């Protein structure tokens, strides 16, 4: 099989991926986040706090009280951001989409390593405990 054929197959996979319900849900949730002005304002404030924190930490004589206050403000704001309903939906949709992508990537990696792509079992991956020493599934 030629590189051009493999590339064409990859493009077809990409097109199919963009039709998948998980991809569509992820894109819809991302758009809802983008349209939520209150959420965008909070994210903007969070990013400004992060910049302020970085600037303070980079000073030759940083003010630890200011660093602590900025960290506290960031933690509070982060909690508020993550409680936003649009953000909750986004996080859930993103996790589901990324799980699908991870499965696809595992199949490709297994194949590249000479393993049988049909041996991939997504249910086995869902129970992964992170310790690869006893696992033969993903490498």
Buried (B, 14 or more C-beta within 10 A) or exposed (E): EEEEEEEEEEEEEEEEBEEEEBBEBBEEBBEBBEEBEEBEEBBEBBEEBBEBBEEBEEEEEEEEEBBEBBEEBBEEBBEBBEEBEBBEBBBEBBEBBEEBEEBEEBBBBBEEEEBEEEEBEEEEBEEEEEEEEEBEBBE
